[in-house]
Amino acid sequence: MSRWAPNLVVTGAITLGSLAFPTLAQATSARSTAVRFTIRLEDQYLAELHYLPVTFVPTSSSTTGTTSTTSTTTTTTTTTTTTTTPSSTTTTSTTVPTTSTTTTTIPKPKVPPPTQLQSGSFVWRYPSLPSVVRSQWRVGSNNVVLRGALMRFQDVEGLATSGSMDSATWRDLTQAVREKHKDPSSYNYVYVSKTLPEHLKLYVNGKVSFSSPVNTGISVAPTVDGTFAVYVRFTTTTMSGLLPDGTPYHDSGIPWVSYFNGGDALHGFIRASYGWPQSLGCVEMPFAEAAVLWPHTPIGTLVSVQ
């Protein structure tokens, strides 16, 4: 229920350009392996690897190649037989087909390198996701949907989950595209509704798989509207702070905690009832429901509050 948030080390956003390789061996091969970073290419990579809720459909590539085809040409050979009678002469002609072979150019697809920026379109894999999250994603922009996807990739790869691009992340992301290492888990998303009775829905690969009544923040400590990415998690933790009247509190043993916006978190909390504002900004739910939700909110999972 508190607004405590753990300290995180966040790396700054990188600038455009070819990223440096940190080791001597990588520096030696950088000329042939470095790929220039752009947010548009990051979109393409994360979509291809299924970290984004969209898929990338490339435009047909230019083509080259040849193949042989056989055509039939008919010629006429005339054989003349002459029969003479006192009153007429008869001539008979016979047509004999012959075959010749010609070569025709047939296009064959030219496959671009997997790390190359390609022309194409992005299509929502899960069009049933709420519009509050779909409206926040734009190609080539550093939006919360992209940051959540990048955090998820960083978590899978064992990198610092800053949500910002750095040389280590770009190197690993490029390698993952080359080796087609896709997100090993489903695409999960949490929607919290502050419409009474308050509730949340868990979307797994675009379908609602779980729902629960919840409590959001009271008027003096509201749960902020918006979409955020889960950035730290605990199976159990202690929350402390000050109540609105200035009284300190110290709650230990708070289970199934996923922080998504400062000190606001999804977690279990014992209340007499659920479905209306009672917390200090967190999204509270019964212990049993929180235990079901928690495994589906890894680092990078988007949470929308509305």
C-alpha positions as YAML, in Angstrom:
chain: A
units: angstrom
residues:
- id: 1
  name: MET
  ca: [0.00, 0.00, 0.00]
- id: 2
  name: SER
  ca: [2.99, 2.32, 0.34]
- id: 3
  name: ARG
  ca: [4.64, 4.60, -2.20]
- id: 4
  name: TRP
  ca: [8.13, 3.23, -1.52]
- id: 5
  name: ALA
  ca: [10.08, 2.39, -4.64]
- id: 6
  name: PRO
  ca: [13.49, 0.69, -4.80]
- id: 7
  name: ASN
  ca: [16.41, 2.52, -6.39]
- id: 8
  name: LEU
  ca: [17.25, 1.49, -9.92]
- id: 9
  name: VAL
  ca: [20.36, 2.08, -12.00]
- id: 10
  name: VAL
  ca: [19.19, 3.42, -15.36]
- id: 11
  name: THR
  ca: [21.56, 3.80, -18.27]
- id: 12
  name: GLY
  ca: [21.12, 6.74, -20.61]
- id: 13
  name: ALA
  ca: [19.70, 6.40, -24.07]
- id: 14
  name: ILE
  ca: [22.27, 5.79, -26.79]
- id: 15
  name: THR
  ca: [22.76, 8.06, -29.77]
- id: 16
  name: LEU
  ca: [22.37, 6.92, -33.34]
- id: 17
  name: GLY
  ca: [25.34, 5.31, -34.99]
- id: 18
  name: SER
  ca: [27.23, 2.04, -35.01]
- id: 19
  name: LEU
  ca: [27.68, 0.85, -31.45]
- id: 20
  name: ALA
  ca: [31.14, 0.00, -30.13]
- id: 21
  name: PHE
  ca: [32.08, -3.56, -29.22]
- id: 22
  name: PRO
  ca: [33.66, -3.83, -25.76]
- id: 23
  name: THR
  ca: [36.06, -6.76, -26.23]
- id: 24
  name: LEU
  ca: [39.17, -6.99, -28.41]
- id: 25
  name: ALA
  ca: [37.77, -9.91, -30.42]
- id: 26
  name: GLN
  ca: [34.54, -8.06, -31.05]
- id: 27
  name: ALA
  ca: [36.42, -4.88, -31.95]
- id: 28
  name: THR
  ca: [38.40, -6.83, -34.55]
- id: 29
  name: SER
  ca: [35.21, -8.05, -36.23]
- id: 30
  name: ALA
  ca: [33.21, -4.85, -35.73]
- id: 31
  name: ARG
  ca: [33.74, -3.72, -39.32]
- id: 32
  name: SER
  ca: [31.70, -6.68, -40.59]
- id: 33
  name: THR
  ca: [29.25, -7.24, -37.73]
- id: 34
  name: ALA
  ca: [28.26, -3.79, -36.38]
- id: 35
  name: VAL
  ca: [24.71, -2.73, -37.21]
- id: 36
  name: ARG
  ca: [23.66, 0.92, -37.10]
- id: 37
  name: PHE
  ca: [21.01, 1.57, -34.45]
- id: 38
  name: THR
  ca: [17.70, 3.33, -35.08]
- id: 39
  name: ILE
  ca: [14.46, 3.11, -33.14]
- id: 40
  name: ARG
  ca: [12.74, 1.98, -36.35]
- id: 41
  name: LEU
  ca: [15.13, -0.98, -36.58]
- id: 42
  name: GLU
  ca: [14.58, -1.70, -32.88]
- id: 43
  name: ASP
  ca: [10.84, -1.87, -33.66]
- id: 44
  name: GLN
  ca: [11.53, -4.37, -36.44]
- id: 45
  name: TYR
  ca: [13.77, -6.55, -34.27]
- id: 46
  name: LEU
  ca: [11.46, -6.68, -31.24]
- id: 47
  name: ALA
  ca: [8.45, -7.36, -33.47]
- id: 48
  name: GLU
  ca: [10.24, -10.21, -35.26]
- id: 49
  name: LEU
  ca: [11.25, -11.72, -31.91]
- id: 50
  name: HIS
  ca: [7.67, -11.42, -30.51]
- id: 51
  name: TYR
  ca: [8.54, -9.03, -27.68]
- id: 52
  name: LEU
  ca: [6.15, -6.46, -29.15]
- id: 53
  name: PRO
  ca: [2.40, -7.09, -29.54]
- id: 54
  name: VAL
  ca: [2.79, -6.36, -33.26]
- id: 55
  name: THR
  ca: [4.33, -8.38, -36.06]
- id: 56
  name: PHE
  ca: [6.48, -7.06, -38.91]
- id: 57
  name: VAL
  ca: [5.46, -7.91, -42.49]
- id: 58
  name: PRO
  ca: [8.27, -7.05, -44.95]
- id: 59
  name: THR
  ca: [7.55, -5.69, -48.40]
- id: 60
  name: SER
  ca: [8.43, -8.08, -51.26]
- id: 61
  name: SER
  ca: [12.13, -7.83, -52.06]
- id: 62
  name: SER
  ca: [13.71, -7.19, -55.45]
- id: 63
  name: THR
  ca: [14.30, -10.44, -57.31]
- id: 64
  name: THR
  ca: [16.83, -12.00, -59.66]
- id: 65
  name: GLY
  ca: [17.51, -15.38, -61.25]
- id: 66
  name: THR
  ca: [16.86, -17.48, -64.36]
- id: 67
  name: THR
  ca: [15.36, -20.81, -65.23]
- id: 68
  name: SER
  ca: [14.86, -22.76, -68.47]
- id: 69
  name: THR
  ca: [11.53, -23.35, -70.16]
- id: 70
  name: THR
  ca: [10.65, -25.41, -73.24]
- id: 71
  name: SER
  ca: [8.49, -24.11, -76.06]
- id: 72
  name: THR
  ca: [7.26, -25.91, -79.17]
- id: 73
  name: THR
  ca: [7.63, -24.45, -82.64]
- id: 74
  name: THR
  ca: [5.79, -26.02, -85.57]
- id: 75
  name: THR
  ca: [7.33, -26.06, -89.06]
- id: 76
  name: THR
  ca: [5.88, -27.45, -92.23]
- id: 77
  name: THR
  ca: [7.68, -29.90, -94.48]
- id: 78
  name: THR
  ca: [6.03, -30.45, -97.82]
- id: 79
  name: THR
  ca: [6.34, -33.76, -99.61]
- id: 80
  name: THR
  ca: [5.03, -33.67, -103.12]
- id: 81
  name: THR
  ca: [3.71, -36.67, -104.90]
- id: 82
  name: THR
  ca: [2.65, -36.11, -108.46]
- id: 83
  name: THR
  ca: [0.25, -38.37, -110.20]
- id: 84
  name: THR
  ca: [-0.38, -37.67, -113.83]
- id: 85
  name: THR
  ca: [-3.48, -38.71, -115.58]
- id: 86
  name: PRO
  ca: [-4.71, -37.57, -118.85]
- id: 87
  name: SER
  ca: [-6.90, -34.98, -117.16]
- id: 88
  name: SER
  ca: [-5.14, -33.90, -113.82]
- id: 89
  name: THR
  ca: [-2.09, -33.73, -111.53]
- id: 90
  name: THR
  ca: [-2.41, -34.39, -107.68]
- id: 91
  name: THR
  ca: [0.03, -32.91, -105.07]
- id: 92
  name: THR
  ca: [0.05, -34.14, -101.37]
- id: 93
  name: SER
  ca: [1.68, -32.06, -98.48]
- id: 94
  name: THR
  ca: [2.63, -33.47, -95.02]
- id: 95
  name: THR
  ca: [3.17, -31.22, -91.87]
- id: 96
  name: VAL
  ca: [5.80, -32.49, -89.37]
- id: 97
  name: PRO
  ca: [6.18, -30.64, -85.91]
- id: 98
  name: THR
  ca: [9.67, -29.92, -84.58]
- id: 99
  name: THR
  ca: [10.66, -28.71, -81.06]
- id: 100
  name: SER
  ca: [13.16, -26.03, -80.01]
- id: 101
  name: THR
  ca: [14.21, -24.88, -76.50]
- id: 102
  name: THR
  ca: [14.35, -21.23, -75.32]
- id: 103
  name: THR
  ca: [15.49, -19.68, -72.00]
- id: 104
  name: THR
  ca: [13.19, -17.31, -70.05]
- id: 105
  name: THR
  ca: [14.14, -15.22, -66.98]
- id: 106
  name: ILE
  ca: [11.99, -16.08, -63.93]
- id: 107
  name: PRO
  ca: [12.36, -13.93, -60.74]
- id: 108
  name: LYS
  ca: [13.66, -15.66, -57.62]
- id: 109
  name: PRO
  ca: [13.36, -14.00, -54.20]
- id: 110
  name: LYS
  ca: [16.43, -12.18, -52.94]
- id: 111
  name: VAL
  ca: [16.45, -12.59, -49.14]
- id: 112
  name: PRO
  ca: [17.97, -9.59, -47.29]
- id: 113
  name: PRO
  ca: [20.21, -10.12, -44.24]
- id: 114
  name: PRO
  ca: [18.07, -10.58, -41.09]
- id: 115
  name: THR
  ca: [19.64, -7.54, -39.42]
- id: 116
  name: GLN
  ca: [19.00, -5.18, -42.33]
- id: 117
  name: LEU
  ca: [16.43, -2.41, -42.05]
- id: 118
  name: GLN
  ca: [13.56, -3.46, -44.32]
- id: 119
  name: SER
  ca: [10.54, -1.74, -45.76]
- id: 120
  name: GLY
  ca: [7.26, -3.21, -44.63]
- id: 121
  name: SER
  ca: [4.33, -2.77, -42.28]
- id: 122
  name: PHE
  ca: [3.54, -3.52, -38.64]
- id: 123
  name: VAL
  ca: [0.33, -5.38, -37.87]
- id: 124
  name: TRP
  ca: [-1.18, -5.91, -34.42]
- id: 125
  name: ARG
  ca: [-0.85, -9.54, -33.39]
- id: 126
  name: TYR
  ca: [-3.55, -9.06, -30.76]
- id: 127
  name: PRO
  ca: [-6.16, -6.55, -32.01]
- id: 128
  name: SER
  ca: [-8.39, -7.34, -29.01]
- id: 129
  name: LEU
  ca: [-6.01, -5.54, -26.62]
- id: 130
  name: PRO
  ca: [-7.64, -2.43, -25.10]
- id: 131
  name: SER
  ca: [-7.27, 0.78, -27.10]
- id: 132
  name: VAL
  ca: [-5.57, 2.47, -24.13]
- id: 133
  name: VAL
  ca: [-2.41, 0.49, -24.85]
- id: 134
  name: ARG
  ca: [-2.74, 0.18, -28.62]
- id: 135
  name: SER
  ca: [-3.01, 3.97, -28.98]
- id: 136
  name: GLN
  ca: [0.37, 4.47, -27.31]
- id: 137
  name: TRP
  ca: [2.50, 2.57, -29.81]
- id: 138
  name: ARG
  ca: [3.90, 4.34, -32.87]
- id: 139
  name: VAL
  ca: [6.55, 3.13, -35.31]
- id: 140
  name: GLY
  ca: [9.88, 4.85, -34.76]
- id: 141
  name: SER
  ca: [8.99, 6.47, -31.43]
- id: 142
  name: ASN
  ca: [10.38, 5.68, -27.99]
- id: 143
  name: ASN
  ca: [7.03, 4.88, -26.39]
- id: 144
  name: VAL
  ca: [6.06, 2.85, -23.31]
- id: 145
  name: VAL
  ca: [5.08, -0.21, -25.38]
- id: 146
  name: LEU
  ca: [8.54, -0.31, -26.95]
- id: 147
  name: ARG
  ca: [10.26, 0.30, -23.59]
- id: 148
  name: GLY
  ca: [8.31, -2.53, -21.97]
- id: 149
  name: ALA
  ca: [9.29, -4.88, -24.80]
- id: 150
  name: LEU
  ca: [12.94, -3.87, -24.47]
- id: 151
  name: MET
  ca: [12.85, -4.41, -20.68]
- id: 152
  name: ARG
  ca: [11.40, -7.85, -21.24]
- id: 153
  name: PHE
  ca: [14.20, -8.67, -23.71]
- id: 154
  name: GLN
  ca: [16.83, -7.37, -21.29]
- id: 155
  name: ASP
  ca: [15.39, -9.49, -18.51]
- id: 156
  name: VAL
  ca: [15.41, -12.64, -20.66]
- id: 157
  name: GLU
  ca: [19.02, -11.96, -21.65]
- id: 158
  name: GLY
  ca: [20.17, -11.24, -18.10]
- id: 159
  name: LEU
  ca: [20.92, -7.57, -18.81]
- id: 160
  name: ALA
  ca: [20.13, -4.51, -16.69]
- id: 161
  name: THR
  ca: [16.41, -3.89, -17.24]
- id: 162
  name: SER
  ca: [16.63, -0.14, -17.83]
- id: 163
  name: GLY
  ca: [14.30, 0.01, -20.81]
- id: 164
  name: SER
  ca: [16.96, 2.16, -22.53]
- id: 165
  name: MET
  ca: [19.18, 1.00, -25.38]
- id: 166
  name: ASP
  ca: [22.89, 0.58, -24.73]
- id: 167
  name: SER
  ca: [25.74, -1.15, -26.55]
- id: 168
  name: ALA
  ca: [25.39, -4.48, -24.70]
- id: 169
  name: THR
  ca: [21.64, -4.62, -25.33]
- id: 170
  name: TRP
  ca: [22.00, -3.70, -29.01]
- id: 171
  name: ARG
  ca: [24.71, -6.31, -29.52]
- id: 172
  name: ASP
  ca: [22.59, -9.05, -27.88]
- id: 173
  name: LEU
  ca: [19.43, -7.95, -29.69]
- id: 174
  name: THR
  ca: [21.17, -8.06, -33.07]
- id: 175
  name: GLN
  ca: [22.55, -11.51, -32.28]
- id: 176
  name: ALA
  ca: [19.11, -12.73, -31.18]
- id: 177
  name: VAL
  ca: [17.69, -11.65, -34.55]
- id: 178
  name: ARG
  ca: [20.44, -13.49, -36.41]
- id: 179
  name: GLU
  ca: [19.75, -16.65, -34.41]
- id: 180
  name: LYS
  ca: [15.95, -16.19, -34.28]
- id: 181
  name: HIS
  ca: [15.80, -16.36, -30.47]
- id: 182
  name: LYS
  ca: [12.19, -15.34, -29.86]
- id: 183
  name: ASP
  ca: [10.54, -14.43, -26.57]
- id: 184
  name: PRO
  ca: [10.17, -17.78, -24.77]
- id: 185
  name: SER
  ca: [6.97, -16.70, -23.00]
- id: 186
  name: SER
  ca: [3.53, -15.39, -23.89]
- id: 187
  name: TYR
  ca: [2.74, -11.70, -24.36]
- id: 188
  name: ASN
  ca: [1.04, -10.56, -21.14]
- id: 189
  name: TYR
  ca: [-0.76, -7.31, -20.34]
- id: 190
  name: VAL
  ca: [-2.72, -6.07, -17.29]
- id: 191
  name: TYR
  ca: [-5.64, -3.66, -17.47]
- id: 192
  name: VAL
  ca: [-6.86, -2.01, -14.23]
- id: 193
  name: SER
  ca: [-10.29, -0.37, -14.31]
- id: 194
  name: LYS
  ca: [-11.17, 2.26, -11.71]
- id: 195
  name: THR
  ca: [-14.82, 2.11, -12.74]
- id: 196
  name: LEU
  ca: [-16.78, 0.75, -9.78]
- id: 197
  name: PRO
  ca: [-16.59, -2.04, -8.89]
- id: 198
  name: GLU
  ca: [-12.84, -1.76, -9.54]
- id: 199
  name: HIS
  ca: [-11.23, -4.77, -11.19]
- id: 200
  name: LEU
  ca: [-8.31, -5.90, -13.29]
- id: 201
  name: LYS
  ca: [-8.00, -8.16, -16.31]
- id: 202
  name: LEU
  ca: [-4.98, -10.18, -17.37]
- id: 203
  name: TYR
  ca: [-4.53, -10.60, -21.12]
- id: 204
  name: VAL
  ca: [-2.38, -13.52, -22.27]
- id: 205
  name: ASN
  ca: [-1.62, -13.44, -26.00]
- id: 206
  name: GLY
  ca: [-4.53, -11.07, -26.53]
- id: 207
  name: LYS
  ca: [-7.16, -13.02, -24.59]
- id: 208
  name: VAL
  ca: [-8.52, -12.36, -21.10]
- id: 209
  name: SER
  ca: [-7.34, -15.31, -19.01]
- id: 210
  name: PHE
  ca: [-7.92, -13.98, -15.49]
- id: 211
  name: SER
  ca: [-9.78, -11.22, -13.65]
- id: 212
  name: SER
  ca: [-9.98, -10.04, -10.05]
- id: 213
  name: PRO
  ca: [-11.63, -7.34, -7.94]
- id: 214
  name: VAL
  ca: [-9.08, -4.73, -6.82]
- id: 215
  name: ASN
  ca: [-8.70, -1.61, -4.72]
- id: 216
  name: THR
  ca: [-6.92, 1.47, -6.08]
- id: 217
  name: GLY
  ca: [-5.75, 4.65, -4.33]
- id: 218
  name: ILE
  ca: [-7.89, 6.99, -2.28]
- id: 219
  name: SER
  ca: [-8.39, 10.61, -3.38]
- id: 220
  name: VAL
  ca: [-5.38, 11.98, -1.47]
- id: 221
  name: ALA
  ca: [-3.10, 9.21, -2.80]
- id: 222
  name: PRO
  ca: [-4.64, 8.14, -6.12]
- id: 223
  name: THR
  ca: [-3.38, 5.47, -8.48]
- id: 224
  name: VAL
  ca: [-2.18, 7.47, -11.47]
- id: 225
  name: ASP
  ca: [-3.86, 6.81, -14.82]
- id: 226
  name: GLY
  ca: [-1.62, 5.69, -17.68]
- id: 227
  name: THR
  ca: [0.36, 2.74, -18.99]
- id: 228
  name: PHE
  ca: [3.54, 1.64, -17.25]
- id: 229
  name: ALA
  ca: [5.99, -1.26, -17.37]
- id: 230
  name: VAL
  ca: [6.66, -3.55, -14.39]
- id: 231
  name: TYR
  ca: [10.23, -2.75, -13.28]
- id: 232
  name: VAL
  ca: [10.84, -4.77, -10.10]
- id: 233
  name: ARG
  ca: [9.11, -7.71, -8.37]
- id: 234
  name: PHE
  ca: [9.08, -9.52, -5.03]
- id: 235
  name: THR
  ca: [7.39, -12.68, -3.82]
- id: 236
  name: THR
  ca: [7.12, -10.92, -0.46]
- id: 237
  name: THR
  ca: [8.34, -7.57, 0.86]
- id: 238
  name: THR
  ca: [7.83, -4.92, 3.54]
- id: 239
  name: MET
  ca: [6.03, -1.67, 2.77]
- id: 240
  name: SER
  ca: [6.34, 1.39, 4.98]
- id: 241
  name: GLY
  ca: [5.52, 5.07, 4.84]
- id: 242
  name: LEU
  ca: [3.07, 7.61, 6.21]
- id: 243
  name: LEU
  ca: [-0.70, 7.49, 6.26]
- id: 244
  name: PRO
  ca: [-2.60, 10.61, 5.08]
- id: 245
  name: ASP
  ca: [-2.84, 11.82, 8.72]
- id: 246
  name: GLY
  ca: [0.93, 11.54, 9.14]
- id: 247
  name: THR
  ca: [0.90, 8.29, 11.11]
- id: 248
  name: PRO
  ca: [3.72, 5.96, 10.09]
- id: 249
  name: TYR
  ca: [2.98, 2.42, 9.02]
- id: 250
  name: HIS
  ca: [5.20, -0.62, 8.51]
- id: 251
  name: ASP
  ca: [3.54, -3.60, 6.81]
- id: 252
  name: SER
  ca: [5.66, -6.73, 6.53]
- id: 253
  name: GLY
  ca: [4.88, -9.88, 4.58]
- id: 254
  name: ILE
  ca: [3.15, -8.18, 1.63]
- id: 255
  name: PRO
  ca: [2.98, -10.93, -1.02]
- id: 256
  name: TRP
  ca: [3.17, -11.16, -4.81]
- id: 257
  name: VAL
  ca: [4.39, -7.62, -5.50]
- id: 258
  name: SER
  ca: [5.01, -6.14, -8.98]
- id: 259
  name: TYR
  ca: [5.98, -2.44, -8.97]
- id: 260
  name: PHE
  ca: [4.97, -0.61, -12.14]
- id: 261
  name: ASN
  ca: [4.96, 3.16, -11.38]
- id: 262
  name: GLY
  ca: [7.14, 4.55, -8.63]
- id: 263
  name: GLY
  ca: [5.72, 3.16, -5.39]
- id: 264
  name: ASP
  ca: [2.55, 1.83, -7.02]
- id: 265
  name: ALA
  ca: [2.42, -1.94, -7.31]
- id: 266
  name: LEU
  ca: [0.15, -4.87, -7.97]
- id: 267
  name: HIS
  ca: [0.07, -6.97, -4.79]
- id: 268
  name: GLY
  ca: [-1.97, -8.97, -2.31]
- id: 269
  name: PHE
  ca: [-3.47, -7.22, 0.70]
- id: 270
  name: ILE
  ca: [-6.09, -8.27, 3.25]
- id: 271
  name: ARG
  ca: [-9.19, -6.09, 3.22]
- id: 272
  name: ALA
  ca: [-12.77, -6.66, 4.34]
- id: 273
  name: SER
  ca: [-13.92, -5.96, 0.77]
- id: 274
  name: TYR
  ca: [-12.57, -5.16, -2.68]
- id: 275
  name: GLY
  ca: [-13.72, -3.12, -5.64]
- id: 276
  name: TRP
  ca: [-13.37, 0.50, -4.49]
- id: 277
  name: PRO
  ca: [-10.56, 2.97, -3.61]
- id: 278
  name: GLN
  ca: [-8.85, 2.04, -0.32]
- id: 279
  name: SER
  ca: [-5.07, 1.97, -0.93]
- id: 280
  name: LEU
  ca: [-2.34, 4.61, -0.96]
- id: 281
  name: GLY
  ca: [-1.82, 4.20, -4.70]
- id: 282
  name: CYS
  ca: [-1.22, 0.49, -5.09]
- id: 283
  name: VAL
  ca: [-3.54, -1.98, -6.79]
- id: 284
  name: GLU
  ca: [-4.56, -4.37, -4.02]
- id: 285
  name: MET
  ca: [-6.27, -7.73, -4.45]
- id: 286
  name: PRO
  ca: [-6.92, -10.84, -2.34]
- id: 287
  name: PHE
  ca: [-3.88, -13.02, -1.61]
- id: 288
  name: ALA
  ca: [-5.12, -15.93, -3.72]
- id: 289
  name: GLU
  ca: [-5.77, -13.74, -6.78]
- id: 290
  name: ALA
  ca: [-2.41, -11.99, -6.40]
- id: 291
  name: ALA
  ca: [-0.70, -15.39, -6.37]
- id: 292
  name: VAL
  ca: [-2.37, -16.29, -9.67]
- id: 293
  name: LEU
  ca: [-1.47, -12.98, -11.32]
- id: 294
  name: TRP
  ca: [2.16, -12.67, -10.18]
- id: 295
  name: PRO
  ca: [3.76, -15.30, -12.47]
- id: 296
  name: HIS
  ca: [2.26, -13.45, -15.47]
- id: 297
  name: THR
  ca: [3.80, -10.06, -14.66]
- id: 298
  name: PRO
  ca: [7.52, -10.44, -15.42]
- id: 299
  name: ILE
  ca: [9.75, -7.38, -15.85]
- id: 300
  name: GLY
  ca: [8.50, -5.32, -18.80]
- id: 301
  name: THR
  ca: [4.84, -6.36, -18.52]
- id: 302
  name: LEU
  ca: [2.61, -3.38, -19.31]
- id: 303
  name: VAL
  ca: [0.01, -2.27, -16.77]
- id: 304
  name: SER
  ca: [-2.68, 0.23, -17.79]
- id: 305
  name: VAL
  ca: [-4.74, 2.09, -15.20]
- id: 306
  name: GLN
  ca: [-7.86, 3.86, -16.40]
...
